[in-house]
Amino acid sequence: MVGAPKYVLLSYDEGSESTGEHGYEQTWALCQDADDLFADPPPLTRETYELLGCAPEGELAEALARARADGSAPLGLLTLEILDKTGTGAGMQGDWWLEDVRVVGDRPCARDLSLRDVTVEGRSSDDNPYDYPHCPPLSPGYRLLGPDGEPWGGCRDLAHLQEDRPEPLDPPVRLLGCSPRGALRAALDSGDEDLGHAKLLRIDSTGRPLQPATEGELRAWIPSARGPGLVDLTLDPWAERPPLAARAVWDLWGEGRPSEPGRWAGCDAEARRFWLGTALANHAHGAPDRPPGTTYHLDGRHITDPQGFFCALGEAVNGPGGYFGWGVDALDDCLRGRWGAAPPFTLVWHDVTVARTCLGLTPLTGPRPPTFEELLALLAEKHVDVRLA
């Protein structure tokens, strides 16, 4: 039996050379399913760096002492401020950041025995303006700063000790039971081997686009075992694939936007995070806010993590499958208006004991999530009257 399509494949329009405009325009195929589509991104790798000719101060000096005793010591966020030849920093535009830093050792500096070469592990920040910091000629090096700008000393140079890591080989995506049409149908009929670039979208049971899945180049096709006239296509993605958690979320949205609240409650933290992205992708942007003073009811029974708070808040304000922020910064933006509600309004938080107990636990890795008290303080600051029930 032919299954209902879950995906739509769109053609890529290269656009004109004069305008540079491009986009995805024509429907090339409806596809019943996809294999090897979902994949979590590889874990962030910690690289090894050496702070050469280092004079550590403050928390860096303390972490170095702990590392000598224990083998390594956590440090956190480390800022390297590039200095010009006069020893003056360039400000934020001259900063380079290492995140989740751990001090792992040190040795005397060969060029100056009064200094140390300090070995650290960390991750280059996504906010870095370039892959590697370079000092200008005659620069004395870098000023080292903590997360709040506190002085941690300085170093004359930075060395990145790179390790050879094999690039992961991801399998291509196989699009199953596809009904080609338009230019793709013509290309298959003519035997054209250059099928072109395409974008894959997840659709609901009505055929409405739900969320982008990935995009890439069509490499090959074979007749499909799913029915006469259908083909299986091979897509080589160049964009990220949806995470493993997306499969469960898209199944929950398979009949369209949920009509009953709490469909997200059985999802784990990763699926709840993806749910929030799906809710944002399906939010009606620019709709007028409800009148000031409106009362909203927050179902707190399943707020066991920060993602659960934002899932529940989105539903409280904008109904099942609704969106009203997926983090503290996004919530602050939503509270400025044009996202369904604008302060002042009242939020009745039911079953608050669950969140009071669960929110604010510090994870072993990654940034610390907001605590229950911090969320209350943010809402109060934005003139939301929170009533705990």
C-alpha atoms as one frame of an Amber mdcrd trajectory, in Angstrom:
protein
   0.000   0.000   0.000   1.322   3.430  -0.895   2.118   5.459   2.214   1.332
   9.121   2.705   4.285  11.407   1.903   6.276  12.798   4.814   8.684  14.972
   2.842   8.655  17.329  -0.106  11.736  17.908  -2.251  12.123  21.406  -3.704
  14.359  22.519  -6.555  17.133  25.030  -6.031  17.053  28.142  -8.217  20.562
  29.520  -8.800  19.146  32.974  -9.587  20.551  35.586 -11.902  24.137  36.757
 -11.979  23.030  40.402 -11.826  20.926  40.137  -8.663  22.396  37.075  -7.006
  18.892  36.161  -5.871  18.138  32.495  -5.408  15.662  30.265  -3.644  13.761
  26.995  -3.628  10.808  27.172  -5.962   9.509  24.095  -7.768   8.275  20.911
  -6.142  10.409  18.093  -7.502   8.980  15.168  -5.559   6.837  14.000  -2.686
   8.617  11.302  -0.665   7.084   8.713   1.634  10.083   8.400   3.959  13.825
   8.857   4.360  16.668   6.651   5.581  19.833   7.938   7.264  18.339  11.401
   7.578  18.665  11.914  11.322  22.030  12.306  13.007  23.193  14.124  16.111
  26.126  16.468  15.495  29.475  15.108  16.686  30.400  16.153  20.221  32.336
  19.370  20.465  36.016  18.561  20.619  38.338  20.130  23.124  41.581  21.263
  21.567  44.951  21.603  23.276  46.643  25.002  23.434  49.810  26.339  25.028
  50.028  29.797  26.577  53.698  30.451  25.811  55.688  32.785  28.031  52.871
  33.073  30.513  52.808  35.085  33.740  49.643  33.738  35.397  47.645  35.775
  37.893  44.389  35.438  39.791  42.210  32.427  39.085  44.598  31.204  36.364
  47.442  31.018  38.893  45.164  29.219  41.361  43.998  26.739  38.707  47.618
  26.088  37.758  48.441  25.270  41.360  45.487  22.872  41.539  46.527  21.249
  38.265  50.005  20.580  39.622  48.455  18.805  42.591  45.540  17.004  40.895
  46.685  16.579  37.295  44.223  19.134  35.872  41.879  21.875  37.039  38.795
  23.605  35.522  39.107  27.285  34.638  36.048  28.204  32.534  36.007  31.017
  29.981  39.395  32.508  29.073  39.694  35.723  27.040  42.847  36.522  25.100
  43.041  40.234  24.359  45.426  41.001  21.493  47.889  43.783  22.329  49.404
  46.210  19.861  53.085  47.122  19.852  52.517  49.641  22.668  50.901  46.985
  24.862  47.414  48.459  24.417  44.425  46.209  23.841  42.049  46.700  20.931
  38.911  46.139  23.017  36.162  43.668  22.110  37.149  43.616  18.432  40.582
  42.311  19.448  39.337  39.591  21.824  39.497  35.857  21.237  37.806  33.354
  23.536  38.412  29.803  24.731  35.429  28.150  26.409  35.251  25.347  28.949
  38.986  25.685  29.627  40.853  23.199  31.778  44.484  23.676  32.884  46.419
  20.444  32.376  50.053  21.353  33.091  52.974  23.729  32.732  56.748  23.845
  32.265  59.454  26.527  32.344  59.499  28.812  29.313  62.649  28.114  27.278
  63.017  31.784  26.305  62.536  33.212  29.787  62.848  30.962  32.833  60.890
  33.466  34.917  57.803  32.633  32.827  55.828  29.425  32.263  54.425  27.656
  29.230  50.936  26.666  30.411  49.039  23.852  28.656  45.249  24.117  28.568
  42.376  22.321  26.892  39.349  24.215  25.611  36.999  24.984  22.739  37.304
  27.953  20.436  34.155  30.054  20.896  31.618  30.266  18.080  31.758  34.042
  18.621  35.421  34.278  17.674  35.860  36.572  14.655  38.611  34.334  13.220
  39.884  30.796  13.600  43.109  31.755  15.349  44.323  35.021  16.929  47.385
  36.692  15.448  49.282  39.499  17.131  50.559  42.444  15.060  54.309  42.995
  14.584  56.226  43.951  17.749  53.253  43.050  19.944  54.163  41.820  23.457
  51.417  39.155  23.112  48.079  38.771  24.859  46.433  40.010  28.013  44.570
  37.138  29.724  41.178  37.927  31.240  38.480  36.044  33.113  34.776  35.927
  32.162  34.072  39.264  33.870  37.243  40.961  32.632  39.273  40.185  35.734
  43.058  40.077  35.060  44.573  36.622  34.801  48.030  37.678  33.630  49.465
  37.605  30.146  51.331  35.462  27.644  53.686  36.171  24.764  52.208  33.719
  22.282  49.585  31.028  21.777  50.247  27.631  20.198  47.512  25.297  18.978
  48.567  21.655  19.298  46.490  20.089  16.554  45.697  16.416  16.442  45.002
  14.514  13.254  41.392  13.348  13.442  39.718  11.459  10.638  36.728  13.255
   9.164  33.506  11.378   9.966  31.957   9.725   6.930  28.216  10.336   6.919
  26.069   8.144   4.681  23.927   9.868   2.057  20.220  10.333   2.694  17.975
   7.879   0.843  14.585   9.332  -0.052  12.135   6.454  -0.377   8.977   6.145
  -2.429   9.328   9.453  -4.267   6.925  10.601  -6.951   9.045  12.857  -9.200
   7.483  15.693 -11.134   8.401  18.689 -13.238  12.042  19.172 -14.182  13.158
  16.239 -12.037  10.768  13.889 -13.828  12.104  15.140 -17.168  15.731  14.695
 -16.028  15.098  11.109 -14.908  13.295  10.269 -18.149  16.157  11.673 -20.243
  18.851   9.885 -18.240  20.440  13.142 -17.097  23.086  12.363 -14.451  23.313
  15.956 -13.187  20.138  16.130 -11.111  21.011  19.334  -9.298  20.615  20.810
  -5.837  17.526  20.379  -3.718  16.047  21.115  -0.305  14.097  18.609   1.756
  11.166  19.728   3.937   9.143  17.734   6.456   5.422  18.079   5.760   2.362
  17.152   7.788  -0.494  14.909   6.674  -2.169  17.798   4.840   0.953  18.486
   2.799   1.744  21.714   4.627   5.492  22.346   5.115   6.361  21.759   8.749
  10.101  22.396   9.011  13.257  22.250   6.856  15.111  18.922   7.101  18.296
  19.341   5.050  19.593  20.311   1.640  22.189  18.955  -0.724  22.843  17.457
  -4.138  20.885  14.665  -5.769  23.382  11.998  -6.787  21.453   8.979  -8.036
  18.104   7.199  -8.260  16.670   3.715  -8.607  13.130   2.381  -9.091  11.407
   2.085  -5.724   9.997  -1.109  -4.268   7.211   0.983  -2.736   5.118   1.168
  -5.876   5.064   1.531  -9.668   6.286   4.867 -10.973   8.042   5.692  -7.684
  11.796   6.122  -7.278  14.291   6.137  -4.421  16.606   9.140  -4.583  20.074
   9.582  -3.078  20.723  13.012  -1.547  24.237  14.033  -0.491  23.654  16.692
   2.197  25.858  19.724   2.602  23.736  21.135   5.443  23.330  19.704   8.924
  20.927  16.828   9.313  18.101  17.034  11.843  19.033  15.514  15.226  17.776
  12.103  16.311  15.239  13.850  18.551  13.548  15.363  15.486  11.976  12.057
  14.476   9.788  11.828  17.582   8.853  15.519  17.462   7.865  15.409  13.798
   5.745  12.330  14.468   3.898  14.307  17.172   3.306  17.088  14.646   2.500
  14.634  11.829  -1.185  15.546  11.700  -0.390  19.238  11.825   0.002  21.627
  14.729  -1.115  19.827  17.915  -4.691  20.509  18.947  -4.273  19.377  22.559
  -1.764  20.688  25.097   1.085  18.746  26.644   2.052  16.635  23.617   5.674
  17.550  24.384   5.531  16.285  27.969   6.806  12.761  27.173   9.840  14.089
  25.267  13.313  14.065  26.762  15.364  17.261  27.061  16.776  17.057  23.515
  13.368  16.410  21.964  11.875  19.273  23.975  14.624  21.537  22.649  13.763
  20.514  19.089  10.034  20.918  19.852  10.732  24.570  20.638  12.414  25.022
  17.246   9.444  23.374  15.538   7.040  25.615  17.435   9.036  28.679  16.348
   9.051  27.503  12.711   5.247  27.263  12.842   4.577  30.474  14.743   2.404
  33.098  13.055   4.806  36.034  13.149   3.482  39.537  13.535   0.022  38.616
  14.809  -1.397  41.234  17.185  -0.932  40.659  20.900  -3.886  39.963  23.129
  -5.036  42.902  25.290  -2.863  43.984  28.253  -4.015  42.516  31.538  -4.894
  39.124  30.045  -4.421  36.139  32.388  -2.565  33.032  31.148  -2.378  29.671
  32.910   0.949  27.812  32.951   0.655  24.033  33.399   3.647  23.237  35.610
   3.199  19.477  35.952   5.946  18.635  33.450   8.398  21.513  33.964  11.284
  19.282  34.978  13.908  21.158  32.944  14.313  24.605  31.328  13.085  23.269
  27.984   9.888  22.133  29.680   9.335  25.629  31.076   9.527  27.193  27.620
   7.350  24.490  26.041   4.696  25.076  28.717   4.996  28.855  28.488   4.568
  28.777  24.704   1.359  26.784  25.138   0.099  29.028  27.944   0.417  32.118
  25.751  -0.196  30.804  22.226  -2.042  27.507  22.664  -0.952  23.907  21.942
   2.273  23.876  19.953   2.711  27.578  20.685   5.986  29.445  20.995   6.984
  32.184  23.425  10.770  31.893  23.612  13.201  28.996  23.817  15.704  30.579
  26.203  16.130  33.587  28.450  17.232  35.933  25.647  14.443  34.770  23.330
  11.898  35.185  26.140  13.131  38.732  26.679  12.525  39.417  22.973   9.032
  37.919  23.095   8.143  40.088  26.073   8.740  43.160  23.912   5.527  42.362
  22.031   4.262  40.996  18.690   4.658  37.375  19.862   1.149  36.889  21.226
   1.334  38.758  24.527   2.924  41.915  25.851   3.213  43.012  29.496   1.540
  43.819  31.691  -0.232  40.478  32.005  -0.812  37.818  34.655   0.705  34.335
  34.593  -0.813  31.767  36.957   1.832  29.065  37.468   0.130  25.818  38.502
   1.921  22.899  40.223   4.864  25.180  40.862   6.542  22.694  43.223   7.816
  20.672  40.255   9.790  23.574  38.771  10.902  24.840  42.167  12.497  21.429
  42.763  13.931  20.746  39.302  15.043  24.047  37.793  18.510  25.369  38.459
  20.386  22.078  38.780  23.938  22.620  37.515  24.937  20.285  34.668  28.342
  18.621  34.543  29.126  20.329  31.239  27.776  23.253  29.271  26.310  26.560
  30.430  24.282  26.745  33.629  20.536  26.898  32.939  18.390  29.575  34.581
  17.102  28.817  38.052  13.475  28.991  39.130  14.176  32.221  41.015  15.930
  33.788  38.022  12.963  33.080  35.760  10.626  34.656  38.293  12.893  37.698
  38.564  13.011  38.151  34.759   9.230  37.933  34.464   8.733  40.374  37.344
  11.245  42.806  35.815   9.218  42.751  32.588   5.967  43.512  34.471   4.521
  40.010  34.366   2.475  39.305  37.500   3.332  35.678  38.335   0.966  34.000
  40.750   2.211  30.677  42.140  -0.438  27.999  42.545
